[in-house]
Amino acid sequence: MTGSYGKGASMFAKMGYVEGRGLGADGRGILNPIEQKIRAGRLGLGGMKEKTKQAIDEARRRGENVVSSEEEEKVDGASRTKSRRKQEPVRRKPKVTYRTVEEIEASGLPVPQLWKNVIDMTGSEAKVLSDMSDFKGIEVPSTEEAENARLAELARRDLEMYADEWQSLQARRKWIAMEERRITTDVDNENEKIDRLARIVEIVQKLHRMAQESATAGKVPLANLEEVSMQLEILQFQYPEEVEKFRLDDVAVAALNPILRQLIASWDPLTDHTYLKEHFIRWQTILRIHGRESMTNGTDNVASADDVYLHRKRHMAAKNRATLFESMMAEIWLPQVRRAMQSEWDVHEPSSLVLLFEDWQSLLPPFIQSQLLEQIVLPRLHSAVTDWNPRKRHVSSQPHQWIFPWMPLLGDHLKTVVGDVRHKFSSVMRDWDVSKGVIDGLDAWSEVFGKDLESMVMRHIYPKLVGLLRADFQVNPADQQLDALIAAFKWRRYFKSSKFSTLLEAEFFPKWWDVLFLWLTSEQPDFAEVNEWYKFWRDQFPRDVRDSPGIRSAFAKGLNLINQAAYLGPQAAAELKPIVEPAVTEPRRSKSKRKNDSLPRSSKSVPQAEPAQQEAPDSTFKDVVEDYCMENNLLFIPLRQAHDTLGHPLYRITASAAGRGGFLCYFDSEILWAKMRGAGPDQLEWEPLDFSEIEEWAQLK
């Protein structure tokens, strides 16, 4: 061994190796040297089974069950083939279908007699087979017989090809017939279009001759316009597609222009505002007259997206440039109307011109109407308002009579005119004598002015009504004068019910209560007369005023005083107490003086009382308000300031202990005036405040 294998074998022998046995003490190690197995080029790990034959033999020698690489590859190949078979669809041989001669002839193809008979060469003699039953039992054993069968198969295939070609020719024949009908239809349509265009050309030429005749004629009668209208209606209703496609509105305008120019030249728009309107309505389609609504809003009842696109395209084109019809109206219709408005139209008689615009609104281009309204109507209205003097009573024409009819047409453009009218009324109110009643025409502007009217009357009229009732009105059962009270009632609809109620509670009822008290405390008052007097005064108040809470309460106090006097009887003169209200702001005069001014002159009704018993301490409304603030934990703070224009001292009433918040106020004509917060330049800055609202306003921060 040493000689055969060299020094390495002797070293193994020294370590106990025995030839023919494996390595290791028990001989279970490797028996032969390690072999190598080369992979295919560029093949990585796992790309192939890498067990060598030596490794497999060694494993089997140790008793292990090992499968060789070749067997593994066979197993893997079989499994892969099986999986592919499962995945691949089963390819079946197409089933061959045959047609009989009868089926081919039924489709319309005649089959030659030669192909109808099949020759049987299988026997000793040739036979002609014409029925399927003759094919039973036929065998094709020999080569000659097989050749004959092949010839029969070729004949069958020729027959099928003949049948297929015949069907293809039939289909082509149908297609050629269809194409012939289509081409014939197209030719007929084109001929019809040519005929339509020829008729259109004929009508256009006729319109051209009419236009030339009208242009050269001295005076065109209305019958010429009717004849042109008939031709335009033929184009409009019989050739609508051509009108749109070839822009025949240009032809219509060219034909109408010379006729309309002469007819409109003699037209008076203010007397005959519907002149030729019906003719324009008849031409509305061919002249492409789009209504004002569609021109301004850009919407129509359209049926498809194409219609929407076409409408928008027309609308944008109309905005960018005028149509020929609009240009004709600007050259012919507009100057005639402008001339009549400047020379004949009276701004105080708007009906004729308003009717003209209303009747032509659906036909008139918007820019023409806007031009007339903004350049002529608005300046004339401004000038008329400037010349109007509201101080003149019983003026034959008031502004609302010649401004309101223009509101639907002018809309927001009238804001400046309305502002001028409001300024006029405001200036008149400053010097107006309220005893004359309401300013003429003011009622019509109540809805237009809105809250501005309320601010104006509170600023200018309310203080005048206070002075009117205080100075010019007295309660005198013997000779009662109601003019001042009636004049005040005429202004009631311009105030809130609470404000007007406060006015009467402060200026009417204290006088009425005083006279009632003096009457009830006189000797032997006649309660029947007192009741009649009470009913008389209730009837003098309009129902809307009488039903307000403050007025009902004031009359209820008077009735309660009458009931107390009736209950007390003779002791009423000594025990009956007068009605004293916090809202009574007038400094108390002596009752003896008021007795001489307001008692009835009937000696038996109200006797004279002793002056010493009628004296009462003077009291002001400011003192009453100050006492009210003390009772309700409100601060009444005098300020070192005065009203800007009136010079009255200012006070602050607040519920805050720090003296901030609340509201500023002053006293004038026995009325508490509170300063409004956030008032604009055109709004009321100071407002009369009801006595019951003091605590609420004092909570403001």
Secondary structure as UniProt FT lines:
FT   HELIX           2..5
FT   HELIX           7..14
FT   TURN            15..16
FT   TURN            19..20
FT   TURN            25..26
FT   TURN            41..42
FT   TURN            45..46
FT   HELIX           53..61
FT   TURN            62..63
FT   HELIX           69..87
FT   HELIX           101..106
FT   TURN            107..108
FT   HELIX           113..116
FT   STRAND          118..120
FT   STRAND          127..129
FT   HELIX           132..135
FT   TURN            136..137
FT   HELIX           143..216
FT   HELIX           222..238
FT   HELIX           240..245
FT   TURN            246..248
FT   HELIX           249..265
FT   TURN            269..271
FT   TURN            273..276
FT   HELIX           277..282
FT   TURN            283..288
FT   HELIX           292..297
FT   HELIX           305..320
FT   HELIX           324..328
FT   HELIX           329..333
FT   HELIX           334..343
FT   TURN            347..348
FT   HELIX           351..360
FT   TURN            361..363
FT   HELIX           366..372
FT   HELIX           373..377
FT   HELIX           378..387
FT   TURN            390..391
FT   TURN            393..394
FT   HELIX           399..403
FT   HELIX           404..406
FT   HELIX           407..410
FT   HELIX           411..414
FT   HELIX           415..431
FT   HELIX           434..436
FT   TURN            440..442
FT   HELIX           443..445
FT   HELIX           446..449
FT   HELIX           451..456
FT   HELIX           457..461
FT   HELIX           462..471
FT   HELIX           483..490
FT   HELIX           492..494
FT   HELIX           497..507
FT   HELIX           509..520
FT   HELIX           527..540
FT   HELIX           543..546
FT   HELIX           549..568
FT   HELIX           569..571
FT   HELIX           572..575
FT   TURN            582..583
FT   HELIX           591..598
FT   TURN            603..605
FT   HELIX           611..614
FT   HELIX           621..631
FT   TURN            632..633
FT   STRAND          635..642
FT   TURN            644..646
FT   STRAND          649..654
FT   TURN            657..658
FT   STRAND          663..668
FT   TURN            669..670
FT   STRAND          671..675
FT   TURN            681..682
FT   STRAND          686..688
FT   HELIX           691..693
FT   HELIX           694..698
//
